[in-house]
Every structure is written in C-alpha cells, then in structure tokens.
Amino acid sequence: MASEKKLARELRELNRLTGISFSIDENENMDAEELAEKLKLLTEAFREKNSRTAYFKNLLTGQMEVSRIYEGAARLHLTAEGMMRIYVIETENVNDESALMVLRQIIAGRSTDHLVPMDGKRIALIRAEKTSEREEDALVNAHTIVDMLNAEAMVRARCAFGERVQLLAALPQSYREVVLALEVGRIFYMHETVMRSTKLGIGQLIYRLPEDVCRRFLKEVFKDKSPEDLDEETRATVDAFFENNLNISETARQLFIHRNTLVYRLEKLKNATGLDVRAFEDAMTYRIASMAASFLKDREKG
C-alpha cells in the first residue's frame, strides 16, 4: 500500500513537470516500489535539466534559440525584461564551493538575482538593477565581491562586469564581452582584480590582432630581442614611469630613488632598445610592444 502511494505521488510529480501522464494497470505484474524509484530519477533529471541554473547556463553559452529563451522564462517564472547586469567571477580553483557559499550570502534575499556556476573557475552573477544605478555602482559591487571572497572565503578572485541590458536575449552577448574583459585583464592588467567590458584600453585592441602582426611589430621595435630580455629593475622602473604619466619626479619619489638614478635607468633602456620613453611616441611604442609580447607569450602557453 505504501509503495502504491509512493508510485502515485511520483506519477503526479512527473505529470506536473513534464505534462506526461499514464496509469498503471493493477492487473499487471510489476514492482511498484521499483517503478516509483525509476520515476523519481526521471523527474529529478527533468527538474535539474529545467532548473533556473541550467536555463541561465544554456542561455549565457549561446545554446538557446530566441524562441526558447522566452518559453523557458515563462516556464520558470522569470522576468524576460528589466534592468540587469552580468558579473563574472573567476577563482583560482575549479568549482570552488567556498566561493559559491559567499556569493550566495551576497545575494541572499534578492530573489531577482541569479548565481550560475559555469564550467571551470568561472561563476556568473546576473543582478537585477534599479534605474537609478550606474556603472560606478557596479564597480563598487565588483570590488565588494572580490573583497568578500578574499576576506571570508580566503579565495583570490577577479571579477569583470558588463553594460546594463534590458532583455534576457541580450545576456549571451554581454557574457561574451565580460569573459573577454577577464581574458584581457589576465594578460595585460594582471594587477587589476576588477575589469569592466567597457574600459579595456589598448589591451582589447592587441588581443584582437593576428599573432603574425604582433610578431612583425615586435621584430620592428626590438629586432631579435624582447622586452623580457631587459633586467627586472629596468622593467619595473619603466612600469612605474608609465603609471606616473611619464613624470620623472613623481616616479623617483615613488621608487625611493634619486632623480638622477631614474634618468640613468631610462638612458639604459634607450641604449638597449633605441626607445626614449621620456618622449611620448617612444613611450607608446614601448608600451604597445611590451603588451604584444605578453599576448604572444600567453598564446604560446596555450
């Protein structure tokens, strides 16, 4: 009797989820307990496949036709239109459960936000926004996410976010742009923990260049050498010089060295490469060439 009740319950759940209904002939010789278990596995598989998490994962990765986007939204009681922004968080470890736990705490009480574990080390956060919220607010949110993961989960993470969109159908393109921002940041701006898809600078341009174009440019600038052939002290000095907008006095102060020492190091770079980074054009040439070298090195790693 208990097995028959369990079977009836699973049949009702199957019908609710799939619309499939059938009855069991009492005269048939079958094990109701075994059949109920098989039905339970079927309904659980269907529920998992049609969960909000699976829906958003398929949506973001472009595996869903436009018509199915809105059919799925209606079935899962999702709002198809409304202000929303996507964040993508990348952690050091694959499928980091501690990171997921902290992110769930961040969106607790916000039923309109959705957390979507993607493949590998990435987790997508689709966050509903008010009309009054701006990109600077999103920047604060991204920094908060990174800081909380670092402090509460002891997880080193990077976060990128995209432009605000109004339709679910616009999320796949936004997701691709945000993932690109993470890639560009990893290669060219490794010290940055937060990136936005709307401000990728020269890095985005170089990332999209063919590799052979980058190699020809490097050969033109450095001949048979590379920026990595320079000693670490010289490279660090030039990086600081760029960070301080080619200001010699400010750079020397930041590095705790005498102005003449800084000038000596820049002269050393000029003798090695022929580029005087105190001049704007040479500074840009060196900067782009060093970024192109980083891009090619990343490609060689595979």
C-alpha angles and dihedrals in degrees: 000000000000090000091052091052090049090050092050090049093052091047090054091049091049090052092048094052102037108017088238114135133176138152132229119237106232090212092060115101104237140132106250092195093055093045091049090054092051091049090049091054090049094052092045091052091049092047091051093047091050099040121123090251092055090044094054093043091054090044096051094046091053096247095128132081117229093249091053091050092067095036090054092045091054093047093049093042093243125155107246094198132041141095111297139155131201125225123188118203120198119198132190094245132056114251093358105198094189090056090050091051093054092046090052088054090052093056096037110136093018103106091177093061121086130202115205122186106212128195117297120350100343130102122185122213118196107197126190113226138201119236090247094059117101137193091266088060088052089052090055090048091052093051090048091053092051093045093049093048089051096046103037104028098027086230123145108221144164125212133200129182137192140215120293115267132192103206133058087226089064094058098083092059091044090050091053090051092050093049088050089053090055091050093048090047093049092053104035108018103036093157092058117092095186127051132177123208091226095059112047098130122194090340092075091051094051092044090059095048120104112256093238090057090054091049093051091049092050091049090050093051104035101019105208094347134083136215086251090063088072116092118261093248093057093046092049090049093052092047090053090046090055093045088056094050095253091302108151097194095049092045092051090049092050092049093044092234134124117266091241090054090055092048089050091054092049090050088051089056091048092053091049099046108014089240121123102200090192085076114074098229094049090045091055092046092052093045095051093043093051090049091049088052090052090050093052092046090054091049092051090054087058 
